[in-house]
Structure formats: structure tokens, C-alpha cells
Amino acid sequence: MSSSSPARFRLAPHELWRGIRSTARSEVLGGALLLAATVAALILANSPAAPWYEAVRDVRFGIPELHLELSVGAWAADGLLAVFFFVVGLELKEEFVAGRLRDPRRAALPIAAAVGGVVVPALLFLAVNAAAGPEVLRGWAIPTATDIAFAVAVLAVVGRFLPPALRVFLLTLAIIDDLIAITIIATFYTETIQAPWLILALLPLAGFALAVQNGVRSWWLLLPLAVAVWVCVHASGVHATVAGVLLGFLVPVRATARTRVQTGTDADGAPVYDGLAAHFADRWGVVATLFAVPVFAFFAAGVDIGGMDGLVSALTDPITVGIVVGLVVGKPVGILLTTFLLSRVRALRLDETLRWPDLAGMSLLAGIGFTVSLLVGELAYGSSSVADDHVKIGVLVGSLVAAVLGGVVLALRGRRARSAARDRAEA
């Protein structure tokens, strides 16, 4: 073999990074990392290593003067999830400005379905816990969230032969679901607001907006401004993840002469540009997928089940029952009922490629309410409380059941679609 042969297999640095980034943005990989982090947390929390796991999770560090002396678990929930919500904010703005949510008629059905998928689970949770006190009812929003990473990952695995419109419907629904969840967290789970800190947050927020509107991409300028916004919002009493969304909404979407990033060239050699929102989502989405969300899951999902007796106790707790019923029953019922009623309106008819069994499977997947549900549980009942432990069990059980049911339905539909495609090819 000649000495020049290995060069054929050597990748240029930018090509290698592009491949790594593409893999990291894979929907299947994101779901797999979340699942691995969750399983690892459950194993550690229910093994002889539990004291070590809890000690690491509860180590506190930070700056007390800025209300930032937090545990590792709190840093993961308040800090790392802000990165995730920054990416969510970028994607939301992209969809509203240039994506699926730009056309009201096209977006109306999945938006309405998302609202139905929030309202019905909340009502079912309240119905199951009607006899409980107001402290228990604080958890009404736990079963209302859909975890984009898990739900889309399952659809990517089992729905390869299903209509592309189904994935569009799920993504739109999940994005609106996230927007509703952010609003709920900011509105219902903020007890006291320190107005001076919120006013102070406007200064770095304005600096960040001015910079990105002028096409600035330098991390050494934008990152300190973003951290300053996060610190001020956290100190104000509003949950710090809201800072991530606000920052994401400020980033321009359209690729203007100032705010554009060249991503390659077209077939004629002309440059191809992206806006800053797509550029930042591309970069920070990798951080959220590979690090932020899995680390949060690792520290949030570790619940000591307490053996069979503990599991039975948790599963008979109305809080747990309300969450499971909300996720497994409330989500699909709310989504399907709202979609069915509004699809009767001529201007809002479903995409002609979608069938109701496909939507039924998709609506079951929407019951996978992992990341945001765990966060809302901590906000509602306090971290490491008995109620919060039961929330984690309810979210895990409900999400697992929803994933299995939705995956089975869509796998059967996918098999049927594949057979039909094969028959058409052979005809």
C-alpha cells in the first residue's frame, strides 16, 4: 500500500466537525442519551451507591450574595436547562418567522391540538386529586408537557414509512407545548418577584439584543451578557430557564447582510447563508443534546423507589395516579378530540396524507412528558420531597407507557405502510 493511501480516509477538520454535529443533532441519539441518563440515575439511586449519588447531587456551591449558592441538582435544573430553553426559544422564533407556524391556517390544527393536550391532562389531574388540599393541586401542570427529544426519537425509530406530515404535526404540537409550558412556569410557579433584579436584567438583555441584531457572534461578548441575564432573572424569583427563552427570542432569524452566516455553496458555487437563529441553534443544540438535558435527567430522575412497598405506595398515591392518567389518557384524548372537532371546519382540514390511526399513535407519543414534567414537579412540591419522588415515579411510568403504546401503534402503521409501498413497487 502506498504512503499516500491513508490520505483518502482522512477527513478535513471542518468535515469531521460537521459529521459530529450531524450525529449529535440526531433525534435518535438525543432520546438514547436521555434514556441512558435516566436508567443510570434510577440504578444509582436504588443501589449501594445511592449515598454517593445523593451526596454529589446535593453538593452546594456558588455565590451567596447573588442568590447563587445552589446544589449540583439545582444548577442542572436552573442553569443547564436554560441552555435547552435557549435552543427552544431559537426554534420557536424560527417557526413563527419563517417556519411552520408562519401560516396560521397551516398551523391552526396542531396549535389547537397542543392546547387540548394541555387542558385535558390538567383537568384529569385535578379530578383525580379533587379531594386533596391546595398544596397537592399545585401539581396540575405536571402531565401537560411533551418531551420533544423522547417523542421525536421514538417516531424516528418506528415511523420511517409514515407520512412526513405526521412528524411536522408532532413537532409543531411539541413546540407550542413548550411555549405553553414556559408560560405556565413563569406565571404559576413564580411565588415572589424581586422587581429590581428584573429591571436590572434589562441592561444585559438590551446589550445582547443590540449585539445579535448587528450580527455579532463572538462568544466572549455574548456569553457574559447571557450569563448576566440569567443571574438577574434567577435572583428575581422567576425561574431562570425563562432567561434562555428570552435570549433565544432576541436572535434574528432572517439572513440579512448583517445577520447571516455562510453555511456552504449551492450547485452553481454561489454562497448559501443561514440566519443567526439557525446558526446558534446548530451550535447550542449540540450542547443541549449531548450535555445539558442528559445531565439534568441524571440528577432529576434518580428517585429511591424503596423496593416493592415503596413502588406500591407511590403508584397508589393520587399524585402519581393523576400524572399517569394525565399523560397516558389526557394527552391523546385532548389532542385527538380537539383535532377532530376543528378538522370539521373546512378551512382547517387535516393534511390529506394523515390518517386517524397515525394521529392516534402520535398523540400517545405526546404523552412522553419527561424533561419539563420533572422540572414542574420540583417547582410544585420542592426538590427531594416525598411528593416530588412520587412525581418522578409518575412521570417515568406514564412516559414509559405512552412511549410503548405509541411506539406499538406507529410500528404497526409503519409496517402496513411499508407493505403497501412494496406492493405498489411490484405492481
N, C-alpha and C positions, 0 to 999 in steps of 0.2 A: 504493500500500500504506500502510495507516495506521501511525502510530508505535507502536501497541500490538501490531502483528503479531509482531515478533520475540519477544515475551514467551511466545508459545505454544511456542517452541522452546527456551526457557531452562530448564535443569534446576536444581532446588534443590541446594545443596551435598551434602546427605545422599544424595540420589538419584544424583548423579554418582558419589559415592564407592561407593555400593552397586553401581553398574554396573561401575566399575573393579575392585572386589573380586571380583565375579562372574566377570569376564573373566579376572582373574589366577588364579582358582581353577580355570579350565578345564583339563581333563585334556589336551586337545589342545595348548593353549598351553604347559603345563609340559613336555610332550615336545618341542615345537618349539624351545623355548629351550635345552633340554639338547642337542638335536641341533645347533643353531646354534653353541653354545659349543664343542662337540666338534669340529665341522668347522673352526671358526676356529682352534682350538688346533693341529690337525693341519696346516693350511695354514701357519701361522706357524712351527711347529717344523721344517717341511721347505722353507722358503723363505729368501731372503737376510735376512729379518727374524728368523731364528732366534736370533742373538746378543742382539738386543733382548728377545725373548720370554723367553729364559733368564735374562737379567740382571734383568728385572722379577720373574720368579718366584723368583729366589734372593736378592733383597734382604732383608736381615735387620734387624729392629727389635724393640724390646720392652724388658722389664725383666729383666736377667740374674739379679738377686737372687731373683726368683720363678720362675726357670727358664722365662722367657717371652721370650727373645731368639730369635725364630723367623723363618724365611723367609716371604715372602708366600704361597708354596705351602703351607707348614705351617700358617700362620694360616687359610688357606682350609679345609684338611683338619681341623684341630683345633677352630678357632673357628666358622667359618660352618656346618660340618656339625653342630655342636652345636645350632644353631637348627633344622635339619632334623630331628634326632633328638628335639628337644623337641616338635615337632609330631607326630612318630611316637609319642612317649610319650603325648601327649594323646589321639590317635586310638585307641591300644591300650587305654587305660583306658576310653574311651567304649565301645569294643566289648565289653570284659569286663563293664562295669557295666550298660550299657543297650542294647547293640547285638547284632550277630550272634553274638558269642561268649558271650552270656549263657546261651543254651540249649545245654547240652552235646550233646544229640542232634543238633541242627541244625548245630552247628559241628564235630562229630567228624570228618566226612569231609574237609573242607578242611584241618583241622588236621593230620590224619594224612597227607594228601597233601603238605602243606608239609614234614613231617618226611621223607617219602620223597624229596621233591625236594631235600633237603639231603644225605641219606645217600648216595644213588646217585651224584651227581656227585662227592662227596668220594672215594668208593671208586674210581671210574673214574680220577680224577686220580692217586690213589696207585698204581693198577695201571699206568698209563702211565709213571709215574716210579719204578717199583719198584726199578730198578737204580741210581737216583741216591742221593746221600747225604742225611742228615737235614736239611741246610740247604735243599735243594730241596723236600723233603717238607713243609716249613713252609707251603707254599702250598696245602695241601689244601682250605682253606675258600674259596679264591677263586671257584670256579664254583658255590658253593652259594647265592648271593644272587639275589634277584629285584628288579629296579628297578621300583618301583610306578609312578613317573611315566611311564617309557617304555612299560611293558607296558599300562597302562590307557589311555594315549594312543592306542596302535595299536588296541586293542579299541574305543575310542570312534569311531575313524575308519571301521573296516571292519565293526563288529559292531552297527550301529544296528538291524538287523532280527532280531538273535538274542535268545534268551530273556534277560530281565533276571537270571535266576538265575545265568547264566554270569558276569556281572560281579560278582555277590555272591560267587561261588565264588572268582574270581580275587583280589578284594580281601581276602577272609578269608585265603586262602592267602598272599598277599603280606605281610599284616600279621603273621602268625605267622612267616613267613620273616624279617621284620625283627627280631622278638623273638629268634629263634634266632641271627641274625647278631650282635645286640648281646651276647648271652650268650657267643658264641664269642670276640668281640673282648675282652671283659672277662676271660675265663677263659684263653684260649690265647695271646693276643698281648699279655699284660702280663708282662714279664720280672721286674722288681723293683718291689715295692710299698713306698712310704715310709708306714708306718702313722701317724706323727704328722700328716702332711698330710691323710690320710683322716679321722682323728679331728677335726681342725680343720674339715674340710668339714661336719661335722655341725652346727656352730653356725649358719652362714648357711642351711643346708638346713632346720633347725628353724624359723628365722625366716621363711623363705619359706613353709613349710607352715602355720605359725600365721597368717600374713597371708592366704593364699588361702582357708584354711578359714573365715576370718571375712569373706570377700567383698571383700578389698582388691584393687583393680585398678590402683592408682596406679603408673605406670611408674617414677617417681623412687624408689620404695621397692623394688619387686620386681626391677627390673633390676640395681641394685647387689648385692642378695642373690644373684641368679642368677649374676652375674659372679664373685662371691666363691666360690661353689660350684665354678664351672668352673675357677678358678685353683687351688684346693686339690686338686681331682681331677686336674688336669693335672700339678701338682707331685708328686702321689703316685706317678705312674708308670702309673696306669690311664688308658686312652685317654679324652681329655676329652669325647668325644661321649657317653659313658656319663652324664655330668653332665646333659646335656639330657634323657635318658630319665628319670632320677631326678626331675628337676624336673617333667616332664610327668605322671608318676605321682602326684604330690602334689596336683595340681589337682582339686578336686571336680567331679564330673560332673552330679549331680542339681541341679536348680534349687530350692534351699530358700529360705526367707525371707531368709537371709543371703547365699547364694551364687547369686544369679540376676541375669540381665541382660535387660532388656526388649528384644525384637527387633522388635516391631510389635504389631498388634492383629488379632483374628480377625474373622469376618464380623459378629459382634454388637458389635464395638467393645471387647471385653474384651482386656486386655493378654496378650501371648504372651511367655513367658520361655524363655531358654536357661540352662544351667549355665555355670560359668566355663570348663570344659574346651572346650566348643563355642565359647565367646566367644574364648578365646585361640587356638584352632586356626584360627578365622576370620581373626583379625588376623595372627598369625605365619605362617600358611600362605601368605599373600601374599608375605611377606619370603622365605620358603624357596623359593617357586616362581620369583619374579622375580629374586632376587639370590643367595641362599646357594648353592643347588645349581648353577645355571649358572656362577657364579664358580669353585666347586670344580672343575667339569668342565673349565672353561677352563684351569686350571692343572694339572689332573691328567692330562688326555688328550693333552697336547702331547708326543708321542714322535717323536724323529728316526728315521724308518724306515731311512734310509741307502740309499735307492734300491732297485732290484730285488734286488741282492745282499743288502742288509740285510733286506728283506722275506722272501726265501727262507730266510735264516739264522734269522730269528725263527720262521717257520712250520714249520721242521723241528726247532726246539728242543722237547724233551719237555714243558717247562713250558707252552709255548704250545699244543701239541697236547692236553695234559691239560685245559687250560682250555676249549678249543673243544669237545672231546669231552664234557666235563662239562656245559657249557651247552646244547649242541645235542642231545646224546643223553641224558645223565644226567638232566637236569631232566624232560623229558617221560616218560622211562621210569619214573623214580621216582614221579612224580605219578600217572601212569595205572595203573601196577602196584598201587600202594597203594590207589588209589581202587577199582579193580576188585576186589581181594581183600576189602576191607572192605564194599563195596556188596553182597557176598553175604550179609552179616549183615542179617536182616530189619529190625532196629531202625535201621539206618544206610543205608537205601536212598537213592539219588540223587533229587533233585528230578525230578518226572515230566516237566518241560518240557525237561530236558537230554538231549542225545544224545551218543554217544561221539565222533563226528566233531567236535562242538563242543568237547568236553573235550580232544580231541587238539590242536586249534588253540590253545586256551587254554594248554595245558601247554607248547606250543612257545614261546608268548609269555613264559612264566615263565622261559625261558632267557635273557631280556634281563637280564643281571646287570651293570649299569653302575656306579652310584654306589658301593655298598658293596663290590663286587668290586674296584674300583680302590683303595679305601681299604685293604682287606685285603691287596692286593698290596704296597702301600707298607709296611704293618706287617710283612709276612712277609719281604721282601727288602731293604727300605731304599729311600728315595726316590732316583731318578736312577741306580740301578744298572742294569747290563745286564739282569739278571733282571727288574727292575721294568719296563724298557722292553718286554721280551718279554711280560710280564703285560698291559701296556696293549694291545699288538697282539692278544694272545689274547682279551682281554675285548671289544675293539672288533669283531674278526672274528666271534667267537662270538655276540655280541649282535646284530650285523647279520644273520647267517644265521638266527638264531632269529626275529628280527623279520620277515624276509622270508617264511620258511616259515610261521610262524604267521599272518601277515597274509594270505597267499595262501589258506591253508586256510579261515580265517574269512570272507574275502571271498567265496569260493565258497559257503560255507554261508549267508552273508547274502544272496547273490543268489538262492539257492534258496528261502530263507525269504520273501524279498520277492515272488518269483513265486507262491509258494503263497498268500500273503496277497492278492495281486491276483486270483488265480483264485477264492478264496473270496468276495471282494467282488463279482465279476462274476456269480457263480452265483445 
